[in-house]
């Protein structure tokens, strides 16, 4: 999936929450407004989309109007166009949330990837090479609809220059799913990954 990773900081004005609440500009409220409305972005009809706010940090004390709030978020789309739709919509929400509470904001783009599909011809070749070398492999249906990879930029460059690209993963038994506290990768599988990569490179070079 295409994706854009964003770090967003809302800036307000601190004040005493009991003595002078009207003197403050609450950055935490701006962030909370943004978080709730980001999750409510209408989905894109032409391709699957995703959005998540994964981290928020705000506040200095129970009786202080918060003057700084920080969040880390991402948008994704099964196509580059779908991702751009999510990004543009998210930026409008962030801007409106800040203005609603008379705050300012900064946005840093800290990561991105384009949508990407494997070249069919090269995929078939990779599968055959792995099978010929006794390495179990299978092609996942396109589109899978999960992860994102900045490899997509290199893939697109290769294609524009007349080449083919194929992304493959070295997977096996895992104690828990990705991004789970029970995740534990079997390091013995690293040997299988080296064998697979070496076999494909040898086939392409011979």
CORGIPE-V607895 format. One record per residue. RES is the residue in one letter. SS is DSSP state (H for helix, E for strand, - for the rest). PSI is psi in radians with two decimals (NA if undefined). D_LAST is the distance of its C-alpha to the last C-alpha in whole Angstrom. Layout:
# CORGIPE-V607895
res: (RES | RES)
ss: (SS | SS)
psi: (PSI | PSI)
d_last: (D_LAST | D_LAST)
This chain:
# CORGIPE-V607895
res: (X | X | X | X | X | X | X | X | X | X | X | X | X | X | X | X | X | X | X | X | X | X | X | X | X | X | X | X | X | X | X | X | X | X | X | X | X | X | X | X | X | X | X | X | X | X | X | X | X | X | X | X | X | X | X | X | X | X | X | X | X | X | X | X | X | X | X | X | X | X | X | X | X | X | X | X | X | X | X | X | X | X | X | X | X | X | X | X | X | X | X | X | X | X | X | X | X | X | X | X | X | X | X | X | X | X | X | X | X | X | X | X | X | X | X | X | X | X | X | X | X | X | X | X | X | X | X | X | X | X | X | X | X | X | X | X | X | X | X | X | X | X | X | X | X | X | X | X | X | X | X | X | X | X | X | X | X | X | X | X | X | X | X | X | X | X | X | X | X | X | X | X | X | X | X | X | X | X | X | X | X | X | X | X | X | X | X | X | X | X | X | X | X | X | X | X | X | X | X | X | X | X | X | X | X | X)
ss: (- | E | E | E | E | E | E | E | E | E | E | - | E | - | - | E | - | - | - | - | H | H | H | - | E | - | H | H | H | H | H | H | H | H | H | H | H | H | - | - | - | - | - | - | - | - | - | - | E | E | E | E | E | E | E | E | E | E | - | - | - | - | - | E | - | - | - | E | E | E | E | E | E | E | E | E | E | - | - | H | H | H | H | H | H | H | H | H | H | H | H | H | H | H | H | H | H | H | H | H | - | - | - | E | E | E | E | E | E | E | E | E | E | - | - | - | - | - | - | H | H | H | H | H | H | H | H | H | H | H | H | H | - | - | - | - | - | - | - | - | - | - | - | - | - | - | - | - | - | - | H | H | H | H | H | H | H | H | H | H | - | - | - | - | - | - | - | - | - | - | - | - | - | E | - | - | - | - | - | - | - | - | - | - | E | - | - | - | H | H | H | H | H | H | H | H | H | H | H | H | H | H | H | H | H | -)
psi: (2.49 | 2.60 | 2.74 | 2.22 | 2.26 | 2.41 | 2.18 | 2.29 | 2.18 | 2.37 | 2.24 | -2.64 | 2.23 | 2.67 | 2.97 | 2.22 | -0.39 | -0.74 | -0.63 | 1.05 | -0.55 | -0.23 | -0.27 | 2.85 | 1.90 | 1.79 | -0.51 | -0.68 | -0.69 | -0.78 | -0.77 | -0.71 | -0.74 | -0.80 | -0.84 | -0.68 | -0.47 | -0.69 | -0.22 | 0.21 | 2.25 | 2.41 | 2.82 | 2.19 | -0.51 | -0.25 | 2.67 | 2.58 | 2.81 | 2.69 | 2.50 | 2.36 | 1.94 | -0.25 | 2.35 | 2.46 | 2.20 | 2.68 | 2.57 | -0.24 | 2.76 | -0.39 | 0.41 | 2.23 | 2.19 | 2.24 | -0.07 | 2.27 | 2.42 | 2.42 | 2.63 | 2.26 | 2.98 | 2.68 | 2.70 | 2.74 | 2.51 | -0.34 | 2.80 | -0.65 | -0.72 | -0.69 | -0.70 | -0.65 | -0.81 | -0.72 | -0.85 | -0.73 | -0.74 | -0.71 | -0.64 | -0.70 | -0.77 | -0.79 | -0.80 | -0.69 | -0.71 | -0.80 | -0.62 | -0.62 | 0.34 | 0.71 | 2.97 | 3.01 | 2.74 | 2.48 | 2.22 | 2.18 | 2.03 | 0.05 | 2.71 | 2.79 | 2.60 | 2.88 | 2.69 | 2.43 | 2.55 | 2.61 | 2.13 | -0.77 | -0.77 | -0.60 | -0.80 | -0.68 | -0.75 | -0.77 | -0.71 | -0.75 | -0.76 | -0.73 | -0.72 | -0.39 | 0.27 | 0.42 | 2.09 | 2.30 | 2.70 | 2.64 | 2.24 | 2.61 | 2.46 | 2.27 | 2.56 | -0.77 | 0.56 | -1.43 | 3.07 | 2.62 | 2.29 | -0.11 | -0.44 | -0.52 | -0.72 | -0.72 | -0.78 | -0.67 | -0.73 | -0.79 | -0.73 | -0.39 | 0.34 | 0.11 | -3.07 | 2.74 | 2.65 | 2.18 | 2.23 | 2.68 | 2.61 | 1.76 | 2.80 | -2.69 | 2.32 | 2.40 | -0.42 | 2.83 | 2.92 | 2.57 | 0.54 | 2.54 | -0.14 | 0.00 | 2.33 | 1.85 | 2.40 | 1.87 | -0.36 | -0.44 | -0.26 | -0.59 | -0.75 | -0.69 | -0.72 | -0.74 | -0.77 | -0.84 | -0.75 | -0.70 | -0.71 | -0.76 | -0.77 | -0.74 | -0.68 | -0.51 | -0.39 | NA)
d_last: (33 | 34 | 36 | 39 | 40 | 44 | 46 | 50 | 53 | 56 | 59 | 63 | 66 | 67 | 71 | 73 | 73 | 76 | 78 | 76 | 74 | 74 | 73 | 70 | 67 | 65 | 61 | 60 | 62 | 60 | 57 | 58 | 59 | 55 | 54 | 56 | 55 | 51 | 51 | 53 | 51 | 51 | 47 | 45 | 45 | 42 | 40 | 40 | 41 | 42 | 44 | 45 | 47 | 46 | 49 | 52 | 54 | 58 | 61 | 63 | 66 | 68 | 71 | 69 | 67 | 64 | 63 | 59 | 56 | 53 | 50 | 46 | 45 | 42 | 42 | 39 | 38 | 36 | 35 | 36 | 39 | 40 | 40 | 41 | 44 | 45 | 44 | 47 | 49 | 49 | 50 | 53 | 54 | 53 | 55 | 58 | 58 | 59 | 62 | 63 | 64 | 65 | 62 | 59 | 55 | 52 | 48 | 45 | 42 | 40 | 37 | 35 | 32 | 31 | 31 | 27 | 26 | 22 | 20 | 21 | 18 | 15 | 18 | 17 | 14 | 14 | 17 | 15 | 13 | 16 | 18 | 15 | 15 | 19 | 20 | 22 | 22 | 24 | 24 | 27 | 29 | 29 | 31 | 32 | 34 | 34 | 32 | 32 | 29 | 29 | 25 | 26 | 27 | 23 | 22 | 25 | 24 | 20 | 22 | 24 | 22 | 20 | 17 | 17 | 18 | 18 | 21 | 21 | 23 | 23 | 27 | 29 | 33 | 35 | 38 | 39 | 38 | 36 | 39 | 41 | 43 | 42 | 38 | 37 | 33 | 32 | 30 | 28 | 26 | 24 | 22 | 21 | 20 | 18 | 16 | 16 | 14 | 12 | 11 | 10 | 9 | 6 | 6 | 6 | 4 | 0)
